[in-house]
Structure formats: structure tokens, C-alpha cells
Amino acid sequence: MHPDTPQDLTRRDFLHTSMAGAVAMALAGSDALLAQSDRDAVVAEIARQHDATVQRLRDWIALPSIAAEDLGYPQGAEFMARLARDAGFTRVDLIPTKGKPGVFATLDVGAPTTLAIYFMYDVKQYDPKEWSSPPLEGKIVDRPGVGKIMVGRGTTNTKGPQMACLAALHAFKAAKQKLPINLLLVCEGEEEIGSPNFGQIVFKPEVEAALRKSVGIIIPLGNQSLDGSAEVNLGAKGIVELELASSGEKWGRGPNADIHSSLAAHIDSPVWRLVKALDTLVKDDGHTPAVEGFFDDVKPLSPQLKEILEAAIPRRNEALTKKALGVQKWIADESWHDSLVRLVSQPTINIEGLVGGYTGPGGKTILPHRAVAKIDMRLVPDMTAKGTLDKLKAHLAKHGFGDIEVSMTGGYDPTSTPPGSRLVEAMVRTYKKQGVDPLLWPRLAGSWPGATFTNEPLKLPAGIFGMGHGAGAHAPDEYYLIESANPKVAGLDGAVTSYVDLFYTLASPA
Amino acid sequence: MHPDTPQDLTRRDFLHTSMAGAVAMALAGSDALLAQSDRDAVVAEIARQHDATVQRLRDWIALPSIAAEDLGYPQGAEFMARLARDAGFTRVDLIPTKGKPGVFATLDVGAPTTLAIYFMYDVKQYDPKEWSSPPLEGKIVDRPGVGKIMVGRGTTNTKGPQMACLAALHAFKAAKQKLPINLLLVCEGEEEIGSPNFGQIVFKPEVEAALRKSVGIIIPLGNQSLDGSAEVNLGAKGIVELELASSGEKWGRGPNADIHSSLAAHIDSPVWRLVKALDTLVKDDGHTPAVEGFFDDVKPLSPQLKEILEAAIPRRNEALTKKALGVQKWIADESWHDSLVRLVSQPTINIEGLVGGYTGPGGKTILPHRAVAKIDMRLVPDMTAKGTLDKLKAHLAKHGFGDIEVSMTGGYDPTSTPPGSRLVEAMVRTYKKQGVDPLLWPRLAGSWPGATFTNEPLKLPAGIFGMGHGAGAHAPDEYYLIESANPKVAGLDGAVTSYVDLFYTLASPA
């Protein structure tokens, strides 16, 4: 998933899940029975193909594409295209962009319903030294209480879940069963740098035209927590990632190269300047954004979303969440309830990183010529990435910090999907079919570039979907669950099944 | 030299030097004539030993001792002891400390005058990737307009100048000339981490007793700028180097490990907390210390030092200094004169480095659990390192930032040496003998641990001394000048000569 989808973090809050009551199969009539038998034939193939699927995933893990390092291009796109072809997509095109190529693929079976699927073939950077097994090896190890996991960069973010989705198609092929819906695959290779060229893929005329005919778009993810619960989000915050750089060169004061720190007695410091500029961005409470006009476009939660939120909050466990996050107190010592309302509804300005001058062990007596703060701002409707960036720039200029360079490195608008859409309804129904009563949640506090689909001009429903589990996105020892130790949590085969079932569910409206 | 001695920075201000008028040798009588002939015999040996001296320096460069990395111990101390023995010191002791061992050596020729010499055998960290030739190779390259330079870590800071000092002793040996003074060598291996255990060397009873009999202590340095000028400092600022760390663990708020940045909506940020704490340390002008009581012990420059400063300022060149430092404006747009007064007289709080969260290329959407500011504070008399550190801690506590960890990594009090001391007088006289009219300067804005000698209980004069030139201390491509392209700037042999002459000068009071 996206850098900003906190799947392995917020997901760790061990949602209470109503597992009581088996799911009643409300099938009636011969068509339904036939469909059930077809479905069983497909599902039976999943286990038979298990080893092949694992090997295919491992091959993919071995070939990282990392846009920030210009590593694995165009090989990553070509491999992605081959994976799509092997899974049964009939038309598979590489889509050139100003950055890294995307892939667009179609599988038209003449069904009345079309589902779009979003893939990313790129992965986050990694440092092998921090890993317990080589990050490109895809080693399968046993994790007590979790099960057999595959450790590797991209296993959960997002090659594992995507491979589960492709394996569903392999299962249909092996079972010689016709897909119940048509599929579109829209794939990019720059997700981890903020999808700067994704619009060039989505709005290519034939891609856009094809997407318009779909019921919406899913983003495959191992969506289950370790207690088996899953969440269906009706949107996600937007994000602006940026760097604020203070430098002697731009400022016209201070040095234009690092100089000896004794000179701080009569030469200005670009680092202090950065501190002073940063200080104006949030209030003294250390979190409330203080950028002028930052809240102007913040729309309160709708009554419908409020209702959904209030229904969901009692299902979330404060103590387990605090423990999992290593947190003792919420902002302003708020209650769990108020803190969750804040999480869903408030925009943020966060410092991801500070880097300036000497950053190694010990000290070094320099007056640095430059310092950088890496910032992300999370946006709620109706804030926009561009509008918020402009406000930040205007704020800095107004406070006399117009020389601080603002470089946006990625971002997009908030995304929302109507709770009553056919896609959301089908996702909920499919989870229930797997025995999971999903938590309907108004808005992910993280971000994914769904706005490309949910905003004008497409206005498609879009949502993250998938049984299964993984963790460690962007971190060392990232993993994806292959064989689960807990029957409530799907392993790889269960994840594949969830995609098979989603396709069937979409084909037979409730 | 010390991390804080900005030899290659402030020294680059190309002091105007009165080269007019050859130095008159005011020698009279047969003793003086005899001394002159002895001296010439010694100096004649310097050129003969040139290649051996270069090789000895290169061998030393090849063996770095870096306390911050625990590299090269005890080998560095043992090598240092061997160098001292080879140069003629008769008693050479390794002095164990709680950290790295020091070396104490004596060479008693029964002369009435004893000079102490300070050495450091450790060097600063380095990253070979940043160097144009391997930092331990000591490669000699030609730098147009400068001459043949030796490139390597520690060449100018401070193995090169120290080797020049030792080579002076080799020259006396080779010329079979008796040293005109007795020598003491006090050497440490932790200078680059702030000399935390230096007191255990200096105040070892027999070392302290020996030092009490000396006229003072010199610190060898290639003290010439590229125009040939040299400076005699009558003191130096003190320093406190420290780290300020904000963390969720200590704070009891925010996370205790990096978590997904979306959670910044309801979890406090230790990075923002660091920014807010830092903001209180200096005024909104971005430089004036705002720590309560910071200026309480600041003593104005004495009338004598003011006079020395006013005499020196007209000899310093603003345009060349600005160019060399890459600086367009002084703090508060002050005049050159006022800016130099500020440089000499004002204490500072400088940020050497900021490091927190994600510091690599691009962004990473985390809410970091910890952030650190590396700080140095420069102290003027009568501030003390301990007192200033205490004030900083009290300030943070008073402003509600008592959880911010303050870790002092090194530092010492300011140091001052009386302008009329025999050592200062001899240094000035020796420079003049080399054809350089040195700039007498009230106080180095940088720091060196002279307070150990100049404060109670020893109260010895102490000063940096040496002809010659080097640059790049702590930086890549550090170098020391071996053969000068400019007759006004001494190469290695000229530097050796300056120590020979200092010894003779000290033996014959003005």
C-alpha cells in the first residue's frame, strides 16, 4: 500500500470482531446452486496452486522497483505485465509516463459488471543490515502465534496481496471457470514516491473510458488484524509530503557551505532559521496546525459518517491499541472516543524527519549552511493538496520566511466513497461470507491516491479490500502471512479466496 | 587542533601582514654569535631530514585513532610514545585514564627554562567516499598557488604541525646540538571528543609538578594563512557540546517507537516538542541566546584586550573574509568592526546538527519517537562549562521541557593568557624572526582545552604556535602544506624551523 496507509499500525488495534454466528449462505434457486458449485471448483484450485503462487510471489520480491533509487525500471513494469498476462489478462499495455511506466490490462469476459483493480509494482527502500533475513529472498519463517510468514520487502506492501488477487485468476483458469465479472488492472510504479505521474495513466483516454464502465476500484491489501478483524474504510485523508529547506544560499544570510561553529558569533544560522520557521507552523501545544487558513476548507463529518463512526468506536479497544503503538496518552489527554473522532476528522502537520548539519555519532563543531524538515500534512475533505501547499507557502512568506524552500515531493487530495455504493456493499458482504463482520469506518487517517478515482471526473467508488494479514510496511522484516496459525486470520489461500468471492459477490447484487 | 579551533576558517581572512622591513637580528657578543651558529647547524639538518620527516608523518596518518569509534587504541598511544622516544624524549610514559591513554614525556637538558608542549594523537572521523585520495594514504599532490600538500585525515589537525615540532628535535639530534630549553610533552587521545579525561593526565602529580616549572605550554599548529600572516591568540572561548534529545519514552507522551504518521492526528510528536524547546533557546533574531542567566557571568573585554582588538581590526580584510566563508552579511547587518567585536566578545548557542525520524532521500510517513539537536555553546570569561550547562537545564525545566534529555558530550571553560607573559612575547618574537608580524588577537572565537593549563591550579600561559599552513580540519581532503608555492608561507621545513627558533628565543629573553 501507500506509504501513508498505516495498515500494520492502526490495524494493530485488534478490533473487536463479532465472530458469533456463522454466516448464513442466502442462496436459493438453481443458478445460485450452480454458482456455488462453480465457486467451490475455483476455490479447490487455490490450495493446489499454493506452492506455485508462493514461488511467483518470491520471484516478484526478488525484483524490487524503487523509484527513489531509480532501481528496477523498466524491468519491474515488464515483469508486472507478464504477471498480468500469465493470470489471464488478454490485453496488457505498458503505459509510458514522464516518470516510470504504468501497466494497464483488461480481461473482458462479456459480463455485465466490471471491477477495476489498482496495483503498484514498486516497493519502499530497504537497508539489508536491518533485516533478519535478506529482504529480497522472501524467506518463509515461522512466527509463533502468527504462522508461517514470508519476510521480504514488498511482501505486504503490496506484492503479497496483489499476488493473492492474481492467484484468484489463476484458480479460475485452472478450474476452467469463467470469471463472473470483467476486470481492469491499473498499475503504477511510483506509488512510494507519491504517485506523481499516476494521472497520466488513469486519464489516458482508453483507460479513463474503460474505468468509467466499472463499478469501482479495489486496492488489494492483507486487511486483517491478528484477531481476524477487518475494516472497510469509506475514504482516506489526503496528504502533502514536502521538504522545508533553509539555506544560506537562498536566505542571503549565513554561510553557503558548512563553516566552523565558532563563527556563529557573527554569522547567521540557517538551522536556527528553520527552527524559527517550523515553530510558526503549529501552536504551542505542539500539534494544532497554525498555518493561516489551514482549517478554512475543513468540512465537518456528515451526519451519516458520524453515525457510522459512533457505531464503530465501541468496537475498538483502547488498551490494546495503546500497547501496540507504545503510547501512554492521547493528545490533550482526550478520551478514547474523542481521540478517535479527532483521528478521523482532523488535518495534521507532522514532521517525518529533521536533517541538518552533522548527523553522525557525537558532535562536530560546524555552523551548517542548510537544514531540512521533512513534513507531511494530512488533509480532510474539502481540503486539497494544492490549496494546502499554497497556504503553507503564503504563511511562510507572511511570517518573513519566504526564503525557506518548499518542495512538495508527493501528495493528493482526500478521497471518499459513498457508504451505499455497490462496491462497498459487496466488500462488506464478501467479508461476512469469510466469517468476518468488518468494521465500517468513515475515513482512514492514512492516505492512498484514491482521489484520482473518487474525485472528478471519474467519481468512482474505491476501497481497500482483502482477507489476509501482513505487517512491517516500510520497515525491516516486512512480512505477509502465508499459513495462518489462527483460523480467524486468513493465510495466503484464504486471501486468494476472498478475491474469488468478491468477484462472485459483485456478480450477484444483494 | 581541537574541533573548535577554526584554523582553516577564520584563518582564511587573509590578514594583512607587515612584510616590509627585514627582521633585524639584534645579536651582540660572542655567546649570541655562538648561538646563531649552533642554530644554523640545526636548521641545516631540517632540509636533510625532510624526506624522513614526511615518511614519519605518513606513517602516523596511516594509523588513525578515533575515540568516537574506539578505533586505533591503544596503538595510537603506543605509536605516539615511540615518536616521542625517537625524537629524543628520555622519559616517556603512557598515562592510563578512564578513557583512552595519554602520553607524558620529558626531555630535561638541565636548562633554566622549560617549555611544555600539548599534543593530541587522535583525529576526527572521516568518510573515504568524500575524499579525492584515500584519507589514510597521506598522498602528496600539487595544489596550484598553494604548493605540494599532503592530503590525509589528521594532516593539519594535528599530526602535521606536531610532526614539525618533533622534527625540530630530530634536527637538534642530527646536528649534535644541545636543546636550549627543557621540554615536557603532554599528549591525549580524546581531543576530538572534547577531552573528557584530560584532567587525569594533567593533574597526575608528577605531570602537574613538572608543568608548574614550565614557562607555559604551546599547541603546535600550522598557523599561517595563505598570504603568510599568522595570529597570536591571547585566549579562546570555552565550549559546551551537548545533545538535546526529545523522546516519547522520556516524555511519557507520543510513541516509544516510530509509528505511522497518520497517527499524528491523535498522538503527540516528540519532534515538534524538540522544535518548541529549541525555539526557547534563542531570541526571534535567530542568534541571541535566550537561556535565563546566560549572560550573567559574561565579563566585558578588559581595556587592555580592547586596545589589542582595536589595533588588530584594521589589519583584517572584510571582503576576503566574506568571500572565503561564503557569507554576504554579518549578524544584524553590523559593520566589520562591530562584527569582529561581537565575534570576540559574545557567547553563542549554535545548532551543529538536527537529526530525527527519517533522514534519507525523499520522505517516509512516520511519526518519529525521538529527535536530537546537537548543540555547541561558546563561552567567554567568566562563564564556565558546568555553570552554563546548569543554566540550560534550569531553563528547559522552567519552560516545561524537563523531559528533554541534555547530554553533554564535551567541553571546557574559556582560556586566557596574559599578553605580557614570557611565552607570548617569545612567540611574537619568533614569528618576527621568520619575517611575519603576527596579529595579536584578544580571544579565539573557537576553543581549545587551554583552561586546563591557564585556570587554577596551574595558571600557566598557553598558546597556539607554529609557522606553516594547512586546511580542511574535520573536512574531506584535509591537508598540510609540505612545499610552499609562496615564499611568505612556510612549508614543512619552515614550520620545523619555527619550533627550533622558538626554543632558542625562549632561552634568550628579550
Boltz contact constraints between the chains, C-beta under 6 A:
constraints:
  - contact:
      token1: [A, 3]
      token2: [B, 365]
      max_distance: 6.0
  - contact:
      token1: [A, 4]
      token2: [B, 365]
      max_distance: 6.0
  - contact:
      token1: [A, 6]
      token2: [B, 260]
      max_distance: 6.0
  - contact:
      token1: [A, 6]
      token2: [B, 262]
      max_distance: 6.0
  - contact:
      token1: [A, 9]
      token2: [B, 259]
      max_distance: 6.0
  - contact:
      token1: [A, 9]
      token2: [B, 260]
      max_distance: 6.0
  - contact:
      token1: [A, 68]
      token2: [B, 361]
      max_distance: 6.0
  - contact:
      token1: [A, 68]
      token2: [B, 362]
      max_distance: 6.0
  - contact:
      token1: [A, 241]
      token2: [B, 363]
      max_distance: 6.0
  - contact:
      token1: [A, 252]
      token2: [B, 328]
      max_distance: 6.0
  - contact:
      token1: [A, 253]
      token2: [B, 329]
      max_distance: 6.0
  - contact:
      token1: [A, 255]
      token2: [B, 325]
      max_distance: 6.0
  - contact:
      token1: [A, 255]
      token2: [B, 326]
      max_distance: 6.0
  - contact:
      token1: [A, 255]
      token2: [B, 327]
      max_distance: 6.0
  - contact:
      token1: [A, 256]
      token2: [B, 326]
      max_distance: 6.0
  - contact:
      token1: [A, 257]
      token2: [B, 326]
      max_distance: 6.0
  - contact:
      token1: [A, 259]
      token2: [B, 9]
      max_distance: 6.0
  - contact:
      token1: [A, 259]
      token2: [B, 325]
      max_distance: 6.0
  - contact:
      token1: [A, 260]
      token2: [B, 6]
      max_distance: 6.0
  - contact:
      token1: [A, 260]
      token2: [B, 9]
      max_distance: 6.0
  - contact:
      token1: [A, 261]
      token2: [B, 350]
      max_distance: 6.0
  - contact:
      token1: [A, 261]
      token2: [B, 352]
      max_distance: 6.0
  - contact:
      token1: [A, 261]
      token2: [B, 376]
      max_distance: 6.0
  - contact:
      token1: [A, 262]
      token2: [B, 6]
      max_distance: 6.0
  - contact:
      token1: [A, 262]
      token2: [B, 445]
      max_distance: 6.0
  - contact:
      token1: [A, 262]
      token2: [B, 446]
      max_distance: 6.0
  - contact:
      token1: [A, 264]
      token2: [B, 348]
      max_distance: 6.0
  - contact:
      token1: [A, 264]
      token2: [B, 350]
      max_distance: 6.0
  - contact:
      token1: [A, 265]
      token2: [B, 342]
      max_distance: 6.0
  - contact:
      token1: [A, 265]
      token2: [B, 343]
      max_distance: 6.0
  - contact:
      token1: [A, 265]
      token2: [B, 346]
      max_distance: 6.0
  - contact:
      token1: [A, 265]
      token2: [B, 348]
      max_distance: 6.0
  - contact:
      token1: [A, 265]
      token2: [B, 445]
      max_distance: 6.0
  - contact:
      token1: [A, 266]
      token2: [B, 330]
      max_distance: 6.0
  - contact:
      token1: [A, 266]
      token2: [B, 331]
      max_distance: 6.0
  - contact:
      token1: [A, 266]
      token2: [B, 339]
      max_distance: 6.0
  - contact:
      token1: [A, 266]
      token2: [B, 342]
      max_distance: 6.0
  - contact:
      token1: [A, 266]
      token2: [B, 343]
      max_distance: 6.0
  - contact:
      token1: [A, 267]
      token2: [B, 327]
      max_distance: 6.0
  - contact:
      token1: [A, 268]
      token2: [B, 331]
      max_distance: 6.0
  - contact:
      token1: [A, 271]
      token2: [B, 351]
      max_distance: 6.0
  - contact:
      token1: [A, 272]
      token2: [B, 282]
      max_distance: 6.0
  - contact:
      token1: [A, 272]
      token2: [B, 286]
      max_distance: 6.0
  - contact:
      token1: [A, 273]
      token2: [B, 286]
      max_distance: 6.0
  - contact:
      token1: [A, 275]
      token2: [B, 275]
      max_distance: 6.0
  - contact:
      token1: [A, 275]
      token2: [B, 278]
      max_distance: 6.0
  - contact:
      token1: [A, 275]
      token2: [B, 279]
      max_distance: 6.0
  - contact:
      token1: [A, 276]
      token2: [B, 286]
      max_distance: 6.0
  - contact:
      token1: [A, 278]
      token2: [B, 275]
      max_distance: 6.0
  - contact:
      token1: [A, 279]
      token2: [B, 275]
      max_distance: 6.0
  - contact:
      token1: [A, 279]
      token2: [B, 279]
      max_distance: 6.0
  - contact:
      token1: [A, 282]
      token2: [B, 272]
      max_distance: 6.0
  - contact:
      token1: [A, 286]
      token2: [B, 272]
      max_distance: 6.0
  - contact:
      token1: [A, 286]
      token2: [B, 273]
      max_distance: 6.0
  - contact:
      token1: [A, 286]
      token2: [B, 276]
      max_distance: 6.0
  - contact:
      token1: [A, 325]
      token2: [B, 255]
      max_distance: 6.0
  - contact:
      token1: [A, 325]
      token2: [B, 259]
      max_distance: 6.0
  - contact:
      token1: [A, 326]
      token2: [B, 255]
      max_distance: 6.0
  - contact:
      token1: [A, 326]
      token2: [B, 256]
      max_distance: 6.0
  - contact:
      token1: [A, 326]
      token2: [B, 257]
      max_distance: 6.0
  - contact:
      token1: [A, 327]
      token2: [B, 255]
      max_distance: 6.0
  - contact:
      token1: [A, 327]
      token2: [B, 267]
      max_distance: 6.0
  - contact:
      token1: [A, 328]
      token2: [B, 252]
      max_distance: 6.0
  - contact:
      token1: [A, 329]
      token2: [B, 253]
      max_distance: 6.0
  - contact:
      token1: [A, 330]
      token2: [B, 266]
      max_distance: 6.0
  - contact:
      token1: [A, 331]
      token2: [B, 266]
      max_distance: 6.0
  - contact:
      token1: [A, 331]
      token2: [B, 268]
      max_distance: 6.0
  - contact:
      token1: [A, 339]
      token2: [B, 266]
      max_distance: 6.0
  - contact:
      token1: [A, 342]
      token2: [B, 265]
      max_distance: 6.0
  - contact:
      token1: [A, 342]
      token2: [B, 266]
      max_distance: 6.0
  - contact:
      token1: [A, 343]
      token2: [B, 265]
      max_distance: 6.0
  - contact:
      token1: [A, 343]
      token2: [B, 266]
      max_distance: 6.0
  - contact:
      token1: [A, 346]
      token2: [B, 265]
      max_distance: 6.0
  - contact:
      token1: [A, 348]
      token2: [B, 264]
      max_distance: 6.0
  - contact:
      token1: [A, 348]
      token2: [B, 265]
      max_distance: 6.0
  - contact:
      token1: [A, 350]
      token2: [B, 261]
      max_distance: 6.0
  - contact:
      token1: [A, 350]
      token2: [B, 264]
      max_distance: 6.0
  - contact:
      token1: [A, 350]
      token2: [B, 367]
      max_distance: 6.0
  - contact:
      token1: [A, 351]
      token2: [B, 271]
      max_distance: 6.0
  - contact:
      token1: [A, 352]
      token2: [B, 261]
      max_distance: 6.0
  - contact:
      token1: [A, 352]
      token2: [B, 357]
      max_distance: 6.0
  - contact:
      token1: [A, 352]
      token2: [B, 358]
      max_distance: 6.0
  - contact:
      token1: [A, 352]
      token2: [B, 363]
      max_distance: 6.0
  - contact:
      token1: [A, 352]
      token2: [B, 364]
      max_distance: 6.0
  - contact:
      token1: [A, 352]
      token2: [B, 366]
      max_distance: 6.0
  - contact:
      token1: [A, 353]
      token2: [B, 357]
      max_distance: 6.0
  - contact:
      token1: [A, 353]
      token2: [B, 358]
      max_distance: 6.0
  - contact:
      token1: [A, 353]
      token2: [B, 359]
      max_distance: 6.0
  - contact:
      token1: [A, 354]
      token2: [B, 354]
      max_distance: 6.0
  - contact:
      token1: [A, 354]
      token2: [B, 356]
      max_distance: 6.0
  - contact:
      token1: [A, 354]
      token2: [B, 371]
      max_distance: 6.0
  - contact:
      token1: [A, 355]
      token2: [B, 359]
      max_distance: 6.0
  - contact:
      token1: [A, 356]
      token2: [B, 354]
      max_distance: 6.0
  - contact:
      token1: [A, 357]
      token2: [B, 352]
      max_distance: 6.0
  - contact:
      token1: [A, 357]
      token2: [B, 353]
      max_distance: 6.0
  - contact:
      token1: [A, 358]
      token2: [B, 352]
      max_distance: 6.0
  - contact:
      token1: [A, 358]
      token2: [B, 353]
      max_distance: 6.0
  - contact:
      token1: [A, 359]
      token2: [B, 353]
      max_distance: 6.0
  - contact:
      token1: [A, 359]
      token2: [B, 355]
      max_distance: 6.0
  - contact:
      token1: [A, 361]
      token2: [B, 68]
      max_distance: 6.0
  - contact:
      token1: [A, 362]
      token2: [B, 68]
      max_distance: 6.0
  - contact:
      token1: [A, 362]
      token2: [B, 409]
      max_distance: 6.0
  - contact:
      token1: [A, 363]
      token2: [B, 241]
      max_distance: 6.0
  - contact:
      token1: [A, 363]
      token2: [B, 352]
      max_distance: 6.0
  - contact:
      token1: [A, 363]
      token2: [B, 374]
      max_distance: 6.0
  - contact:
      token1: [A, 363]
      token2: [B, 409]
      max_distance: 6.0
  - contact:
      token1: [A, 364]
      token2: [B, 352]
      max_distance: 6.0
  - contact:
      token1: [A, 365]
      token2: [B, 3]
      max_distance: 6.0
  - contact:
      token1: [A, 365]
      token2: [B, 4]
      max_distance: 6.0
  - contact:
      token1: [A, 365]
      token2: [B, 376]
      max_distance: 6.0
  - contact:
      token1: [A, 366]
      token2: [B, 352]
      max_distance: 6.0
  - contact:
      token1: [A, 367]
      token2: [B, 350]
      max_distance: 6.0
  - contact:
      token1: [A, 371]
      token2: [B, 354]
      max_distance: 6.0
  - contact:
      token1: [A, 374]
      token2: [B, 363]
      max_distance: 6.0
  - contact:
      token1: [A, 376]
      token2: [B, 261]
      max_distance: 6.0
  - contact:
      token1: [A, 376]
      token2: [B, 365]
      max_distance: 6.0
  - contact:
      token1: [A, 409]
      token2: [B, 362]
      max_distance: 6.0
  - contact:
      token1: [A, 409]
      token2: [B, 363]
      max_distance: 6.0
  - contact:
      token1: [A, 445]
      token2: [B, 262]
      max_distance: 6.0
  - contact:
      token1: [A, 445]
      token2: [B, 265]
      max_distance: 6.0
  - contact:
      token1: [A, 446]
      token2: [B, 262]
      max_distance: 6.0
